[in-house]
Amino acid sequence: MELIYNKFKEELDTEMTFDEFQILVLIYPVFLVAIADGAFDNDEKEFVKEILLNFLHPLYNDEINDEQYENLVENYLTDLAFLNENKARYEDDFLRALSSFDLEIKNSILELLTDVANASEGLSEEEFKIIESIKVNYLS
């Protein structure tokens, strides 16, 4: 995972820590499902923001304030948009990086994939295909 971290950090010229990067890796498949139908609607966006906050709070606890948490979440959304625009260069590397996490985390991510798909109008065929692909190729 460090190779992709260094590539990403260098290309974006970001000060993102490795812990913050791991959160980006974990949220990336959730984002892919959220945009599977070609739109990132408000329900999906709010769901992704909530997940990000749940990942960030244990990392920072009370060290940063609500406004700083909001800024971090917005930075993640910007990074996700960048990854979407550069999908051909990053998607496989980010999804393969999921293998470095333990089974419990992988199972949690799998649950989140279904949850984000149901965040707006239920599970579409596009979302189902992406979930199955991620499950079979990267989370098993």
N, C-alpha and C positions, 0 to 999 in steps of 0.2 A: 504494500500500500504506500510505502514511502516514495517509491518512484513516481507514482501518479500524483502524490501530494506535491512533490518538488516540481513536477511539470506544470501542474495547475497553479501553484504559488508563483512560479516564475512568469508564466504567461500572463497572469492577471496582475502581477506585481502587487500582491496582497500580503498583509502581515498575519494572515490567518494561521492560528496555531494548529498543531497536529490534532489536538482534541476537537477543535472546531471543524477541522476537515473531516474527521470521522463522522461527525453529525451530518455533514453534507453528503457523505457516502450513504449513510443510513436513510436520509430523507429522499435521495435521488429516485429510488424505485417507486416511492409513494408519489412523487411528482410525475413520473412517467405514466402512472395509472391515471392521475388526475387530468393529464392533458391528452389522454388516449383518444378522446372523441374530438380533438381539435380545439377544444376550448378549456380555459382555466377559469371556471365560473366562481362567483363569490363564495358559494358554499364550500367548494373544494379548496379555495385559497384560504379561507378561515380555518378549515380543518388542518391544512399544512402548517399554518401559523401556530395553531394550538400544539401540534406535535413538536414543532421547533422549540416552542417555549418549554415543553415538557422535557426535551433533551437538554436545553440550555440551563434551566434552573439548578440541576444538580452540579453543573460545571461551575457556575458563578455564585449560587446561593444569594446572599445579600450584598455581595461585593459590588454589584451594579444596580442602578435604579431602573424603574419601569421604562423611562425614556430610552435608556441605553439598551434594554432588552428589545424594545420596539425597533431601534436602529439596527441591532444585530439581525433581527428577523427580516427586515427590509433588505439588508445586505445578502442574506441567504436567498431571498427571492430573486435578487439581481443575479447572483451566482447561478441559480437554477435556470434563469432565462438564458444566460451565457451558455450553459451546458446544452440547453435545448437548441440554440443556434449553432452549436458546434458538436452536435450529436455524433456525427460520423467519427470524430476524433476522440471523443471521450466516453461514449456510452458503454462500450464493452469493458474498458478499463475500470470504470466506476462500478459496474455490476460485478465484475470479477473480484473487486476489492471486498465484496460482501463475504467472500469465503474466509476472510481473516477473523470474522466474528464467531462467537460460540453459537451452539444450536438454539439456546434460549432466545438470544437476540434475533437470530434468523427467523424463528417462529413468531416472534413479536412483529417483525417487519412484515411477514406474510399476513398476519392478522390486519395490520394497518393498510395493506394493499386492498383488502376486501372492504375495510371500513371507508377508505377514501372513495372507492368506486360507488359505494352506497350513499355517499354524502349528498349527491344530487341525482335524483331520478333513477336510482337503482343501478345494477350492474349491466353495462352495455356489452355487446359482443366484442367490441374493440378492447374494452377494459379486461374482459375475461381472457382474451388471447394474450395480452401483455402479462397479466398475473400468472397464467399458466407457464408462459415462457420464462419468466423470472424465477418461478418456483422450481421448474424442472432444471433449468440451466445454471442457476446461481445460488439457490437457497437449499438445495438438497445435498 
